[in-house]
């Protein structure tokens, strides 16, 4: 792989990857739009067809796109050291933007919680039966933190060259991520308030909903990287995709800790 990277660098005069024309970005954008429209239809008219088509199409496009990326990096050797450096820097900037996004949601929560309007009167607002933080939310915290430990276990196995150990760590993390999503879904079913119930309901579902979406994305990310480990596409300590998935998952862990402490524990007093 190193010799192939050097060959590409010298043959082109630079080490950057000139990306081929691809249909996946525009198709992904179309299915994201379909998913957003379908979500509105589901919430307002209980219709799920457009949402299902959008999610299925987005999942399919993501798989095909990841397949192309794997082909370019593993089999064609287009991910040179310069490309990897750029991918790492870009992913760090992406995580920073995600942090700013969640910061804005926490800002909205604290703005309403620390200085409730006269119409609200108190925090939580009257009539809102908050969810106990010591039941499902605490279990979710234990599940998500455990997934972080198992992922680190798998990463160390990969660094040491133990592929089986790495597969076990990633597989358990994926299972725990799916279990977290299932618990969150059941919590929504049991909640006595909706997104329309004052600013508390709005901020609650925005924070937990967007975090849950990030968990689903992160779980998909781990599945792809776990398959790459299974088929020996990930050299020990030298895969940008593996590192990015681990960074993303730990970011999701960190956001959840803040959500649990602020929204569930402090916000329900």
N, C-alpha and C positions, 0 to 999 in steps of 0.2 A: 504493500500500500504506500509506503514512504517513497519507493522508487517511482511508482506511478504518479504520485503527487509532484515529484520533482520533474518528471517528464512533461506533465501538463503545464507546469509553471514555465519551463524553458521553451516549450513549443509555442506558447501563446505570448510569451514575453511578460507575463504577470501571473500571479497566483490566485486571481479572483475568478469566481464562477459566473459565467455568462449564462443566465437561466434561459432554457428553451421556452418557446411558446407553450402555454398550458391552458386548458379550459377550466381547471379547477377553481381559480379565484372567482371568476364571474358566476360559475355554477354555485359555489358556496355562498356568495352574496345573495343570489336568488333564493336559495333554500333558507337562508337566515331571515330574509324578508317574509317568506312563506310561513316560517315558524312564528315570527312576531305577529303576523296577521292572524294565524291560527290560534295563537294564545289569547288574543283579544276575543275572537269568536267563541273560544271555549269558556272564557270567563263571563261573557255577556249573553251568549245564546246556547251554551252547552253543546256546541258542535265541535267535533274532534277531528274531522276528516282532513282539513287543511293543516292542522297542527301535526297530525300523524305523517302526512306526506312530507312536510318540511323537515321533521326530525329524521325520518327514514332517509330522505335525500341527503341531508347534511351528514349523517353517519356514513353513508355510502361514499360521498365525495371525500370525506376526511380519510377514509381507508385507502382510497385510490391515490389521494395526494401523498399520504405517508408512504405508500408503496413506491411512488416516484422518487421521493426524497431518499428512501433507503437504496434504491437502484443507483441514484446519482452519487451517493456517498460511499457505498460499500463496493459496488461492482464497477462503477466508472471512475472512481477516485477523484471526483470533482471537489470534494471538501478538503482543500489544502489547509495548511496551518493558518493562512490569512483568512480564509473563509470561516474556519472554526472560531478564530478570534472575533470576527465580525458577528457571528451568530451568538456567541456568548455575550458580547456587549449589547447586542440588540435585545436579547432575552432579559438581561438585567434591567434595561430601560423599560421593557414591557412590565416587569414586576414592579418597578417604581410607579408606572402609570396605574397599575392595579391598586397599589397602596394608596395613591391619591384618590382613586375612585371610592374605595372603602372609607377613606378619611372623610370624604364629603357626606357619606351616609351617616357616619358616626357624628359628624357635625350637626346634621339635621336632628338626630336623636337627642343630643345633649342640649341643643338650642331650645327644644321643646320641653325637655325634662327639667332643666335647671331654672328656666323662667317660663312656667306655664302661663298661658293667657288667662284672663278672667273667665272666659267661656269654659276652659278646662277645669279651672279651680284647683286642681291638685295633680300629682303624678304618682302612680298611674291615674288616668281620668276616672271619675266616678262611673261605676257600671262595668268596668273592665275587670274580669276575673283573670288575673295573670297566671301564667304557667309556672308551676313550682320548679325551681332550678335543680332540686335535689332528686328528681326522678329521671325522666327521659333525657333532659339536657345534660345531667351529670353522666349518665351512661354514654351519651354521644361523645362527651369530652374524653372519657376513658377509651372509647373505641377509636377515636381519631388520633389521640396521642399514641395509642398502641400501634396503630398503622405506621406512624412515624418511626417508631422503634424497629418494627419489622422491616421497614424500607431501608433503614440504616444498616440493619443486619445483612440484608441482601446486597447492599452496595459494598460493604466490606468483603463479602464473599466474592463479588465480582473483581474487586481490586486485588484479592489474593489469588484469583484464578480458579475459584471453586464455582463453576457454573451452576451446579445443582443447588448449592446454598443460595446463590443469587436468585434462582428461579423460585425457591421456596419463599424467600423474603418478599419478592414482588407479588407472588400469588396471594400470600396472606394479606398484604396491604390492599390489594384489589378487592378481596373478599370483605375486609373491614370497611373499605370505602363504600361498597355496595350496601353493607349492613347499616352504615351511618345514614345513607340516603333513604333507606327503608324506614328507619326510626324517625327521621325528620318528616317523612310523608305521613306516618301515623300520628305524629304530633300535630300536624296541620289538621288531620281529621278530627282529633279530640279537642282542638282549641275552641273556646266558646266565643271568640271574637273573630271578625274578618278584617280584610284590608280596608274596608270602608268605615270601620269603627274608630273614628277619631285619628289624630296624628300618631297615637300609640300603635294602632293596628297597621298604619301605613309604614312607619319606620320599622316595626317588627318584621313584617313580611318582606320588605325590601332588603333588610340586612340578612335575614336568615335565608331568604329565597335566592339572592345573588350568591351568597356563600354556598348554598346547596348546588347551584349551577356550576360554581367553580369546582366543587367536589366531584361532580359528574364528569366535567372536562378533565380534571386531574386523574380520575379513575381510568378514563379512556386513554389518557397519555401513558399511564403505567401499564395498561394492557398491551399497547403497541410496543413499548420498550421491553416488556417481559417476553413478547414473541421474538423480538430481535435477539434477546439473550438466548432464547430457546434455539434459534437457528444460527447462533454464533456470529451475529452481525455486530456485536458490541465488544471490541477489544478492551481488555482491562484498563480502566483509568483513562481511556482515550475517546470516549463517546460523548459528543455534545448533547445528543438526545437523552442519554441516561442522566447526565448531570442536570439538564434542564428539567426533566420530569421530577427529579428529587428536590431541586430548588422550589419548584412550583408546589409540590406536595407539602413541604415544610412551611411555605408561605401560607397555604390554606390552613395548616395546623395553627399557625400563629394568629391568623385572623379569627379563627374560631375561639381561641382562648379569650381574646378581647371581647368577642360577641357574648360569650358565656358570662364573663365577669361583669360586663356593663349592662347588657340587655336583660339577662335572666336574673343575675344575683342582685346587682345594685338597682336596676330598673324596676324590679318587682316589689321593692320595699314600700 
